[in-house]
Amino acid sequence: RLIGIQAPDVRQKPWGQEARTQLEKLTLGQEVLLEFDVQKKDKFDRQLAYIWLNGKLINEYMAEEGLALAEPYFPNNKYTERLANAQEKARLMGRGIWNPERPMRQTPAQFRRENLKQ
């Protein structure tokens, strides 16, 4: 799990699959550096990390390209401001989920809650 961002659910069209595809294109087969913060695992025992590739913070890239929402994850807040700034840049530029012609209409959490009811 990438700390500080919330990507669209993979079932959220079109952005879920787009985010997954972009992350795979960037990282698949690449040597990445995992940087941990205060809390190393979530309540589901999944590893929490910032991912670095060639000096680039992938968590930030995903937010900056509009492929994920910046979402603080207390107590892991080392890059919270940086991720929020990346999201604001994407929003102002209309990138990805912020594209006015194809906006993401629900947060990933809202989407999951609504789809659990069905």
C-alpha positions in Angstrom: 0.0 0.0 0.0 1.3 3.4 -0.9 1.3 5.7 2.1 -0.6 9.0 1.8 -2.6 8.3 -1.4 -5.8 6.6 -2.2 -6.1 5.3 -5.7 -9.5 4.7 -7.2 -10.9 1.2 -6.7 -10.0 -1.0 -9.6 -13.7 -1.3 -10.4 -14.1 2.5 -10.6 -14.3 3.2 -14.3 -12.2 4.4 -15.9 -9.8 5.6 -13.3 -9.3 2.5 -11.2 -7.8 0.4 -14.1 -5.9 3.5 -15.4 -4.2 4.0 -12.0 -3.3 0.4 -11.8 -1.9 0.2 -15.3 0.2 3.4 -14.8 1.7 2.1 -11.5 2.5 -1.2 -13.2 4.1 0.5 -16.2 6.3 2.5 -13.9 7.4 -0.1 -11.4 7.0 -3.6 -12.9 10.5 -5.2 -13.2 12.1 -2.1 -11.7 14.2 -2.0 -8.6 12.4 0.3 -6.2 13.3 1.6 -2.8 10.6 1.3 0.0 10.7 4.0 2.6 8.7 3.3 5.8 7.2 5.7 8.2 6.0 5.3 11.8 3.4 2.6 11.1 4.8 -0.1 8.9 1.6 -2.2 8.4 -2.1 -1.4 8.2 -4.9 -3.2 10.1 -5.0 -5.9 7.3 -1.3 -6.6 7.8 -0.4 -5.0 4.5 3.0 -3.3 4.2 2.8 0.6 4.1 5.5 2.4 2.2 6.6 5.3 0.2 8.0 4.0 -3.1 11.0 5.6 -4.7 12.2 4.9 -8.3 15.2 6.6 -9.7 14.9 9.4 -7.1 11.2 10.0 -7.8 8.6 9.5 -5.1 6.0 7.3 -6.9 3.3 8.2 -4.3 3.7 11.9 -5.3 3.7 11.1 -9.0 0.4 9.2 -8.7 -1.2 12.2 -7.0 0.4 14.7 -9.4 -0.9 12.9 -12.5 -4.4 12.7 -11.0 -4.3 8.9 -10.6 -4.8 9.0 -6.8 -6.2 11.3 -4.1 -3.8 12.6 -1.5 -5.1 11.2 1.8 -3.2 11.7 5.1 -2.6 8.4 6.9 -1.9 9.2 10.5 0.7 8.6 12.0 2.5 8.3 8.6 2.7 11.9 7.7 6.2 12.5 6.5 5.2 13.6 3.0 1.6 14.7 3.7 2.2 18.3 2.5 4.1 17.3 -0.5 1.4 14.9 -1.6 -1.3 17.5 -1.0 0.6 19.9 -3.2 0.9 17.3 -5.9 -2.8 16.7 -5.8 -3.6 20.5 -6.0 -1.3 20.7 -9.1 -3.3 17.9 -10.7 -6.6 19.5 -9.8 -5.6 22.9 -11.2 -4.3 21.3 -14.4 -7.4 19.0 -14.8 -5.3 15.8 -14.9 -6.7 12.3 -14.4 -9.5 12.2 -11.9 -9.7 16.0 -12.0 -10.4 16.1 -15.7 -13.7 18.0 -15.9 -14.8 15.8 -18.9 -14.2 12.5 -17.0 -14.2 13.3 -13.3 -14.1 10.7 -10.6 -17.5 11.1 -9.0 -16.9 9.2 -5.8 -13.9 8.8 -3.5 -12.6 5.3 -3.4 -14.0 4.9 0.1 -17.5 6.1 -1.0 -17.4 3.7 -4.0 -16.4 0.7 -1.8 -19.1 1.5 0.8 -21.7 1.8 -1.8 -20.7 -1.4 -3.6 -20.6 -3.4 -0.4 -24.3 -2.7 0.0 -25.1 -4.4 -3.3 
